[in-house]
Amino acid sequence: MTVCVKQLDGRIPVAEIVFVRAVISLVLTSVGLKLAGVEPWGIDRRLLLTRGITGSIALLCFFHAIETLPLAAATVLQYTYPTFTALAALVLLGESLRKRIILAVLLGWIGVVLVVQPKWLTDEVSNLPLIPVLIGICGALFTALAYISVRRLSAIEHPLVIVLYFPLISIPITLPWVIQNGVLPIGAEWMWLLGVGLFTQLGQVWVTDGLRRLPAARATSINYVQVAFAAGWGFIWFAESISIWQVCGGGLILLAAMVSLSARQ
């Protein structure tokens, strides 16, 4: 999915990419709900709306980061969300903040500093622009809030109902931007846009199935190989260089995520 977004090369506005992804998700999820015979509107509609809003904002931020940053850097910044999830769980769910969580937060943010490569850390000219980095971190924050919502909803709602509320919210959020600033896709751009929607939907289905088959901590930890995939695709597909600072920073962020997950077991 991230490769498809970056392949669009910034010509298609981020809001339009999210809109197309939401339309595809709405169609596929609606068909799935109909085949499963599940009532689509759910039980806790206020929390479902919250999940849709936070998820939409998170995706807008993440897609913007993908377009403006190296693929590996954007993905690594997105994967600071476990630390935000731990803190949000403390504030919103009353879960205890263990020493391992505090350690994970510190490791994760040291990793972010290494990935961003600020001027005081290195004299290399490849340091990342601040605004896209901050937007990427905001995407991680809203991802954490969306996950907190999903955690509470999963006890009472069908998974497809939870997925449905993302396009139900993101379509009206992005539609005004698409009407005002939309760009008509040309040529292969149609294929890349379709890929964004299809690969995201498949990812959601398979992650959900993995969570059903494996303990949550183990299944979620496997998902962190996305960082390695992103670095590999960025290097092979887009000829993006990977510095030693980014390797070390990415390693610390992954370590922080593992420490955070082990603390919840």
Contacts in CASP RR format, 6 or more apart in sequence:
PFRMAT RR
TARGET T0000
AUTHOR 0000-0000-0000
METHOD contacts of the structure
MODEL  1
MTVCVKQLDGRIPVAEIVFVRAVISLVLTSVGLKLAGVEPWGIDRRLLLT
RGITGSIALLCFFHAIETLPLAAATVLQYTYPTFTALAALVLLGESLRKR
IILAVLLGWIGVVLVVQPKWLTDEVSNLPLIPVLIGICGALFTALAYISV
RRLSAIEHPLVIVLYFPLISIPITLPWVIQNGVLPIGAEWMWLLGVGLFT
QLGQVWVTDGLRRLPAARATSINYVQVAFAAGWGFIWFAESISIWQVCGG
GLILLAAMVSLSARQ
1 195 0 8 1.000
1 196 0 8 1.000
1 197 0 8 1.000
1 199 0 8 1.000
1 200 0 8 1.000
1 203 0 8 1.000
2 66 0 8 1.000
2 71 0 8 1.000
2 74 0 8 1.000
2 75 0 8 1.000
2 230 0 8 1.000
2 233 0 8 1.000
3 71 0 8 1.000
3 233 0 8 1.000
3 234 0 8 1.000
3 237 0 8 1.000
4 192 0 8 1.000
4 193 0 8 1.000
4 195 0 8 1.000
4 196 0 8 1.000
4 199 0 8 1.000
5 17 0 8 1.000
5 63 0 8 1.000
5 66 0 8 1.000
5 67 0 8 1.000
5 192 0 8 1.000
5 196 0 8 1.000
6 66 0 8 1.000
6 67 0 8 1.000
6 71 0 8 1.000
6 234 0 8 1.000
6 238 0 8 1.000
7 192 0 8 1.000
7 237 0 8 1.000
8 17 0 8 1.000
8 67 0 8 1.000
8 189 0 8 1.000
8 192 0 8 1.000
8 193 0 8 1.000
9 67 0 8 1.000
10 67 0 8 1.000
11 183 0 8 1.000
11 189 0 8 1.000
12 183 0 8 1.000
12 185 0 8 1.000
12 189 0 8 1.000
12 193 0 8 1.000
13 177 0 8 1.000
13 178 0 8 1.000
13 181 0 8 1.000
13 182 0 8 1.000
13 183 0 8 1.000
14 60 0 8 1.000
14 63 0 8 1.000
14 64 0 8 1.000
14 67 0 8 1.000
15 60 0 8 1.000
15 174 0 8 1.000
15 177 0 8 1.000
15 178 0 8 1.000
15 181 0 8 1.000
16 174 0 8 1.000
16 177 0 8 1.000
16 178 0 8 1.000
16 181 0 8 1.000
16 182 0 8 1.000
16 183 0 8 1.000
17 63 0 8 1.000
17 193 0 8 1.000
17 196 0 8 1.000
18 56 0 8 1.000
18 59 0 8 1.000
18 60 0 8 1.000
18 63 0 8 1.000
18 170 0 8 1.000
18 174 0 8 1.000
19 170 0 8 1.000
19 171 0 8 1.000
19 174 0 8 1.000
19 175 0 8 1.000
19 177 0 8 1.000
19 178 0 8 1.000
20 193 0 8 1.000
20 196 0 8 1.000
20 197 0 8 1.000
21 59 0 8 1.000
21 170 0 8 1.000
21 193 0 8 1.000
21 196 0 8 1.000
21 197 0 8 1.000
21 200 0 8 1.000
22 56 0 8 1.000
22 166 0 8 1.000
22 167 0 8 1.000
22 170 0 8 1.000
22 171 0 8 1.000
22 174 0 8 1.000
23 167 0 8 1.000
23 171 0 8 1.000
24 194 0 8 1.000
24 196 0 8 1.000
24 197 0 8 1.000
24 198 0 8 1.000
24 201 0 8 1.000
25 163 0 8 1.000
25 166 0 8 1.000
25 167 0 8 1.000
25 197 0 8 1.000
25 200 0 8 1.000
25 201 0 8 1.000
26 164 0 8 1.000
26 167 0 8 1.000
26 168 0 8 1.000
26 171 0 8 1.000
28 201 0 8 1.000
29 160 0 8 1.000
29 163 0 8 1.000
29 164 0 8 1.000
29 167 0 8 1.000
29 201 0 8 1.000
30 40 0 8 1.000
30 164 0 8 1.000
32 160 0 8 1.000
33 40 0 8 1.000
33 158 0 8 1.000
33 160 0 8 1.000
33 161 0 8 1.000
33 164 0 8 1.000
36 158 0 8 1.000
36 160 0 8 1.000
38 158 0 8 1.000
38 160 0 8 1.000
38 161 0 8 1.000
39 161 0 8 1.000
40 161 0 8 1.000
40 164 0 8 1.000
41 161 0 8 1.000
42 48 0 8 1.000
42 157 0 8 1.000
42 158 0 8 1.000
42 161 0 8 1.000
43 156 0 8 1.000
43 157 0 8 1.000
44 152 0 8 1.000
44 153 0 8 1.000
44 156 0 8 1.000
44 157 0 8 1.000
47 149 0 8 1.000
47 152 0 8 1.000
47 153 0 8 1.000
48 149 0 8 1.000
48 153 0 8 1.000
48 157 0 8 1.000
48 161 0 8 1.000
48 162 0 8 1.000
48 165 0 8 1.000
49 165 0 8 1.000
49 169 0 8 1.000
50 145 0 8 1.000
50 149 0 8 1.000
51 146 0 8 1.000
51 149 0 8 1.000
51 150 0 8 1.000
51 153 0 8 1.000
51 162 0 8 1.000
51 165 0 8 1.000
51 166 0 8 1.000
52 146 0 8 1.000
52 149 0 8 1.000
52 165 0 8 1.000
52 166 0 8 1.000
52 168 0 8 1.000
52 169 0 8 1.000
52 170 0 8 1.000
53 169 0 8 1.000
53 173 0 8 1.000
54 142 0 8 1.000
54 143 0 8 1.000
54 145 0 8 1.000
54 146 0 8 1.000
54 149 0 8 1.000
55 142 0 8 1.000
55 143 0 8 1.000
55 145 0 8 1.000
55 146 0 8 1.000
55 166 0 8 1.000
55 169 0 8 1.000
55 170 0 8 1.000
56 166 0 8 1.000
56 169 0 8 1.000
56 170 0 8 1.000
56 173 0 8 1.000
56 174 0 8 1.000
57 138 0 8 1.000
57 139 0 8 1.000
57 142 0 8 1.000
58 139 0 8 1.000
58 140 0 8 1.000
58 141 0 8 1.000
58 142 0 8 1.000
58 143 0 8 1.000
58 145 0 8 1.000
58 146 0 8 1.000
59 166 0 8 1.000
59 170 0 8 1.000
60 174 0 8 1.000
61 135 0 8 1.000
61 136 0 8 1.000
61 138 0 8 1.000
61 139 0 8 1.000
61 142 0 8 1.000
62 74 0 8 1.000
62 78 0 8 1.000
62 136 0 8 1.000
62 139 0 8 1.000
62 143 0 8 1.000
64 132 0 8 1.000
64 135 0 8 1.000
64 136 0 8 1.000
65 74 0 8 1.000
65 77 0 8 1.000
65 78 0 8 1.000
65 132 0 8 1.000
65 133 0 8 1.000
65 135 0 8 1.000
65 136 0 8 1.000
65 139 0 8 1.000
66 74 0 8 1.000
66 75 0 8 1.000
68 74 0 8 1.000
68 129 0 8 1.000
68 132 0 8 1.000
69 77 0 8 1.000
69 128 0 8 1.000
69 129 0 8 1.000
69 132 0 8 1.000
69 133 0 8 1.000
69 136 0 8 1.000
70 128 0 8 1.000
70 234 0 8 1.000
70 238 0 8 1.000
70 240 0 8 1.000
71 230 0 8 1.000
71 231 0 8 1.000
71 233 0 8 1.000
71 234 0 8 1.000
71 238 0 8 1.000
71 240 0 8 1.000
72 227 0 8 1.000
72 230 0 8 1.000
72 231 0 8 1.000
72 232 0 8 1.000
72 234 0 8 1.000
72 235 0 8 1.000
72 240 0 8 1.000
72 242 0 8 1.000
72 246 0 8 1.000
73 115 0 8 1.000
73 116 0 8 1.000
73 128 0 8 1.000
73 246 0 8 1.000
74 136 0 8 1.000
74 230 0 8 1.000
75 226 0 8 1.000
75 227 0 8 1.000
75 230 0 8 1.000
75 231 0 8 1.000
76 112 0 8 1.000
76 115 0 8 1.000
76 227 0 8 1.000
76 230 0 8 1.000
76 246 0 8 1.000
76 249 0 8 1.000
76 250 0 8 1.000
76 253 0 8 1.000
77 112 0 8 1.000
77 115 0 8 1.000
77 133 0 8 1.000
77 136 0 8 1.000
77 137 0 8 1.000
77 140 0 8 1.000
78 136 0 8 1.000
78 139 0 8 1.000
78 140 0 8 1.000
78 143 0 8 1.000
79 140 0 8 1.000
79 224 0 8 1.000
79 226 0 8 1.000
79 227 0 8 1.000
79 253 0 8 1.000
79 254 0 8 1.000
79 257 0 8 1.000
80 108 0 8 1.000
80 109 0 8 1.000
80 112 0 8 1.000
80 137 0 8 1.000
80 140 0 8 1.000
80 253 0 8 1.000
81 139 0 8 1.000
81 140 0 8 1.000
81 141 0 8 1.000
81 143 0 8 1.000
81 144 0 8 1.000
81 147 0 8 1.000
82 104 0 8 1.000
82 144 0 8 1.000
82 256 0 8 1.000
82 257 0 8 1.000
82 260 0 8 1.000
82 261 0 8 1.000
83 101 0 8 1.000
83 104 0 8 1.000
83 105 0 8 1.000
83 108 0 8 1.000
83 109 0 8 1.000
83 256 0 8 1.000
83 260 0 8 1.000
84 140 0 8 1.000
84 141 0 8 1.000
84 143 0 8 1.000
84 144 0 8 1.000
84 145 0 8 1.000
85 144 0 8 1.000
85 147 0 8 1.000
85 148 0 8 1.000
85 260 0 8 1.000
86 95 0 8 1.000
86 97 0 8 1.000
86 101 0 8 1.000
86 104 0 8 1.000
86 105 0 8 1.000
86 260 0 8 1.000
86 263 0 8 1.000
87 97 0 8 1.000
87 105 0 8 1.000
87 144 0 8 1.000
88 144 0 8 1.000
88 145 0 8 1.000
88 148 0 8 1.000
89 95 0 8 1.000
89 148 0 8 1.000
89 151 0 8 1.000
90 96 0 8 1.000
90 97 0 8 1.000
92 148 0 8 1.000
93 148 0 8 1.000
93 151 0 8 1.000
93 152 0 8 1.000
98 263 0 8 1.000
100 259 0 8 1.000
100 260 0 8 1.000
100 262 0 8 1.000
100 263 0 8 1.000
101 259 0 8 1.000
101 260 0 8 1.000
101 263 0 8 1.000
103 256 0 8 1.000
103 259 0 8 1.000
104 256 0 8 1.000
104 257 0 8 1.000
104 259 0 8 1.000
104 260 0 8 1.000
104 263 0 8 1.000
105 256 0 8 1.000
106 256 0 8 1.000
107 252 0 8 1.000
107 253 0 8 1.000
107 255 0 8 1.000
107 256 0 8 1.000
107 259 0 8 1.000
108 252 0 8 1.000
108 253 0 8 1.000
108 255 0 8 1.000
108 256 0 8 1.000
108 257 0 8 1.000
110 249 0 8 1.000
110 252 0 8 1.000
111 248 0 8 1.000
111 249 0 8 1.000
111 250 0 8 1.000
111 251 0 8 1.000
111 252 0 8 1.000
111 253 0 8 1.000
111 256 0 8 1.000
112 137 0 8 1.000
112 249 0 8 1.000
112 253 0 8 1.000
113 121 0 8 1.000
113 249 0 8 1.000
114 121 0 8 1.000
114 245 0 8 1.000
114 246 0 8 1.000
114 248 0 8 1.000
114 249 0 8 1.000
114 250 0 8 1.000
114 252 0 8 1.000
115 128 0 8 1.000
115 245 0 8 1.000
115 246 0 8 1.000
115 249 0 8 1.000
115 250 0 8 1.000
115 253 0 8 1.000
116 127 0 8 1.000
116 128 0 8 1.000
116 133 0 8 1.000
117 124 0 8 1.000
117 126 0 8 1.000
117 127 0 8 1.000
117 128 0 8 1.000
117 243 0 8 1.000
117 245 0 8 1.000
117 246 0 8 1.000
118 127 0 8 1.000
119 127 0 8 1.000
121 245 0 8 1.000
122 245 0 8 1.000
124 243 0 8 1.000
124 245 0 8 1.000
126 241 0 8 1.000
126 243 0 8 1.000
150 162 0 8 1.000
153 162 0 8 1.000
154 162 0 8 1.000
159 208 0 8 1.000
163 204 0 8 1.000
185 193 0 8 1.000
207 219 0 8 1.000
207 223 0 8 1.000
210 219 0 8 1.000
211 219 0 8 1.000
211 220 0 8 1.000
213 219 0 8 1.000
214 222 0 8 1.000
217 261 0 8 1.000
217 262 0 8 1.000
217 264 0 8 1.000
217 265 0 8 1.000
220 261 0 8 1.000
221 257 0 8 1.000
221 258 0 8 1.000
221 261 0 8 1.000
224 254 0 8 1.000
224 257 0 8 1.000
224 258 0 8 1.000
227 250 0 8 1.000
227 253 0 8 1.000
227 254 0 8 1.000
231 242 0 8 1.000
231 246 0 8 1.000
234 240 0 8 1.000
235 241 0 8 1.000
235 242 0 8 1.000
END
